[in-house]
Amino acid sequence: MTVITDTAAMRNTLNRINQDAVDSLSHDGECTVKVGDLSALLMAYRIELNKNKRLKKTLDSQTVVASALL
């Protein structure tokens, strides 16, 4: 099962995080964002990292097979 993280809902979440961060930015460089939005962003990031790991393993194994055929 493939999980798609590039969705309208995720883009809206990212826009809310950006806007909340800009709107609440202090002189000390601190800001406030909603925990649910941040959690969703971090979960999507982890999903994408795992996709990239699986893709790298697949490409590495294909390279080994292709090298063996030469």
FIKOLZA-1660 file (N, C-alpha, C; in steps of 0.1 Angstrom, whole numbers, plus 5000, padded with zeros to 4 digits):
% residues 70
   i   px   py   pz ch aa at
   1 5008 4988 5000  A  M  N
   1 5000 5000 5000  A  M CA
   1 5009 5012 5000  A  M  C
   2 5006 5021 4991  A  T  N
   2 5014 5034 4990  A  T CA
   2 5007 5045 4997  A  T  C
   3 5014 5052 5005  A  V  N
   3 5008 5063 5012  A  V CA
   3 5012 5076 5005  A  V  C
   4 5003 5084 5001  A  I  N
   4 5006 5096 4994  A  I CA
   4 5005 5108 5004  A  I  C
   5 5016 5115 5004  A  T  N
   5 5017 5127 5014  A  T CA
   5 5016 5140 5007  A  T  C
   6 5017 5140 4994  A  D  N
   6 5015 5153 4986  A  D CA
   6 5000 5155 4983  A  D  C
   7 4993 5159 4992  A  T  N
   7 4979 5161 4991  A  T CA
   7 4975 5176 4993  A  T  C
   8 4963 5179 4990  A  A  N
   8 4958 5193 4992  A  A CA
   8 4958 5195 5008  A  A  C
   9 4953 5185 5015  A  A  N
   9 4953 5187 5030  A  A CA
   9 4967 5189 5036  A  A  C
  10 4977 5182 5031  A  M  N
  10 4990 5184 5036  A  M CA
  10 4996 5197 5032  A  M  C
  11 4993 5202 5020  A  R  N
  11 4997 5215 5015  A  R CA
  11 4991 5226 5024  A  R  C
  12 4978 5224 5027  A  N  N
  12 4971 5233 5036  A  N CA
  12 4977 5234 5050  A  N  C
  13 4981 5222 5055  A  T  N
  13 4987 5221 5068  A  T CA
  13 5000 5229 5068  A  T  C
  14 5008 5227 5057  A  L  N
  14 5021 5234 5056  A  L CA
  14 5019 5249 5055  A  L  C
  15 5009 5253 5048  A  N  N
  15 5006 5267 5047  A  N CA
  15 5002 5273 5061  A  N  C
  16 4994 5265 5069  A  R  N
  16 4990 5270 5082  A  R CA
  16 5002 5271 5091  A  R  C
  17 5011 5261 5090  A  I  N
  17 5023 5262 5099  A  I CA
  17 5032 5274 5095  A  I  C
  18 5033 5276 5082  A  N  N
  18 5041 5288 5078  A  N CA
  18 5035 5301 5083  A  N  C
  19 5021 5302 5081  A  Q  N
  19 5015 5314 5085  A  Q CA
  19 5015 5316 5100  A  Q  C
  20 5013 5305 5108  A  D  N
  20 5013 5306 5122  A  D CA
  20 5027 5310 5127  A  D  C
  21 5037 5304 5121  A  A  N
  21 5051 5307 5125  A  A CA
  21 5054 5322 5122  A  A  C
  22 5050 5327 5111  A  V  N
  22 5053 5341 5107  A  V CA
  22 5045 5350 5117  A  V  C
  23 5032 5347 5119  A  D  N
  23 5024 5356 5127  A  D CA
  23 5028 5356 5142  A  D  C
  24 5034 5345 5147  A  S  N
  24 5038 5345 5161  A  S CA
  24 5053 5346 5164  A  S  C
  25 5060 5350 5154  A  L  N
  25 5075 5351 5155  A  L CA
  25 5079 5362 5165  A  L  C
  26 5087 5358 5175  A  S  N
  26 5091 5368 5185  A  S CA
  26 5105 5373 5181  A  S  C
  27 5109 5383 5189  A  H  N
  27 5123 5389 5186  A  H CA
  27 5133 5379 5190  A  H  C
  28 5130 5369 5198  A  D  N
  28 5140 5359 5202  A  D CA
  28 5140 5347 5192  A  D  C
  29 5132 5348 5181  A  G  N
  29 5132 5338 5171  A  G CA
  29 5123 5326 5174  A  G  C
  30 5115 5328 5184  A  E  N
  30 5105 5317 5188  A  E CA
  30 5092 5320 5181  A  E  C
  31 5085 5309 5178  A  C  N
  31 5071 5310 5172  A  C CA
  31 5062 5299 5178  A  C  C
  32 5050 5300 5175  A  T  N
  32 5040 5290 5180  A  T CA
  32 5032 5284 5168  A  T  C
  33 5031 5271 5167  A  V  N
  33 5023 5264 5157  A  V CA
  33 5014 5254 5164  A  V  C
  34 5004 5250 5158  A  K  N
  34 4995 5240 5163  A  K CA
  34 5002 5226 5164  A  K  C
  35 5000 5219 5175  A  V  N
  35 5007 5206 5176  A  V CA
  35 5002 5196 5166  A  V  C
  36 4989 5197 5163  A  G  N
  36 4984 5187 5153  A  G CA
  36 4989 5189 5139  A  G  C
  37 4991 5202 5135  A  D  N
  37 4997 5205 5123  A  D CA
  37 5012 5201 5122  A  D  C
  38 5019 5203 5133  A  L  N
  38 5033 5199 5133  A  L CA
  38 5034 5184 5133  A  L  C
  39 5026 5177 5140  A  S  N
  39 5026 5163 5141  A  S CA
  39 5023 5157 5127  A  S  C
  40 5013 5163 5120  A  A  N
  40 5010 5158 5106  A  A CA
  40 5022 5160 5097  A  A  C
  41 5029 5171 5098  A  L  N
  41 5040 5174 5090  A  L CA
  41 5052 5164 5093  A  L  C
  42 5054 5162 5105  A  L  N
  42 5065 5152 5109  A  L CA
  42 5062 5138 5105  A  L  C
  43 5049 5134 5106  A  M  N
  43 5045 5121 5101  A  M CA
  43 5047 5119 5086  A  M  C
  44 5043 5130 5078  A  A  N
  44 5045 5129 5064  A  A CA
  44 5060 5129 5060  A  A  C
  45 5068 5136 5068  A  Y  N
  45 5083 5136 5066  A  Y CA
  45 5089 5122 5068  A  Y  C
  46 5084 5115 5079  A  R  N
  46 5089 5102 5082  A  R CA
  46 5085 5092 5071  A  R  C
  47 5073 5093 5066  A  I  N
  47 5068 5085 5056  A  I CA
  47 5076 5086 5043  A  I  C
  48 5079 5099 5040  A  E  N
  48 5088 5101 5028  A  E CA
  48 5102 5096 5030  A  E  C
  49 5107 5097 5042  A  L  N
  49 5121 5092 5044  A  L CA
  49 5121 5077 5042  A  L  C
  50 5110 5070 5047  A  N  N
  50 5110 5055 5045  A  N CA
  50 5108 5052 5031  A  N  C
  51 5100 5060 5023  A  K  N
  51 5099 5057 5009  A  K CA
  51 5112 5058 5002  A  K  C
  52 5120 5068 5006  A  N  N
  52 5133 5070 4999  A  N CA
  52 5143 5059 5003  A  N  C
  53 5142 5054 5015  A  K  N
  53 5150 5042 5019  A  K CA
  53 5147 5030 5011  A  K  C
  54 5134 5027 5009  A  R  N
  54 5130 5016 5001  A  R CA
  54 5134 5017 4987  A  R  C
  55 5132 5029 4981  A  L  N
  55 5136 5032 4968  A  L CA
  55 5151 5030 4966  A  L  C
  56 5159 5035 4975  A  K  N
  56 5174 5033 4975  A  K CA
  56 5178 5018 4975  A  K  C
  57 5171 5011 4984  A  K  N
  57 5174 4996 4985  A  K CA
  57 5170 4989 4971  A  K  C
  58 5159 4993 4966  A  T  N
  58 5155 4987 4953  A  T CA
  58 5165 4991 4942  A  T  C
  59 5169 5004 4941  A  L  N
  59 5178 5008 4931  A  L CA
  59 5192 5001 4933  A  L  C
  60 5196 5000 4946  A  D  N
  60 5209 4993 4948  A  D CA
  60 5208 4978 4944  A  D  C
  61 5197 4971 4947  A  S  N
  61 5196 4957 4943  A  S CA
  61 5196 4956 4928  A  S  C
  62 5189 4965 4921  A  Q  N
  62 5189 4965 4906  A  Q CA
  62 5203 4967 4901  A  Q  C
  63 5211 4976 4907  A  T  N
  63 5224 4978 4902  A  T CA
  63 5233 4966 4904  A  T  C
  64 5231 4959 4915  A  V  N
  64 5239 4946 4917  A  V CA
  64 5235 4936 4906  A  V  C
  65 5222 4934 4904  A  V  N
  65 5217 4925 4893  A  V CA
  65 5223 4929 4880  A  V  C
  66 5222 4942 4876  A  A  N
  66 5227 4946 4863  A  A CA
  66 5242 4944 4862  A  A  C
  67 5249 4946 4873  A  S  N
  67 5264 4944 4872  A  S CA
  67 5267 4929 4870  A  S  C
  68 5259 4921 4876  A  A  N
  68 5261 4906 4875  A  A CA
  68 5259 4902 4861  A  A  C
  69 5250 4908 4854  A  L  N
  69 5247 4905 4840  A  L CA
  69 5257 4909 4830  A  L  C
  70 5266 4918 4834  A  L  N
  70 5276 4923 4825  A  L CA
  70 5287 4914 4825  A  L  C
% end
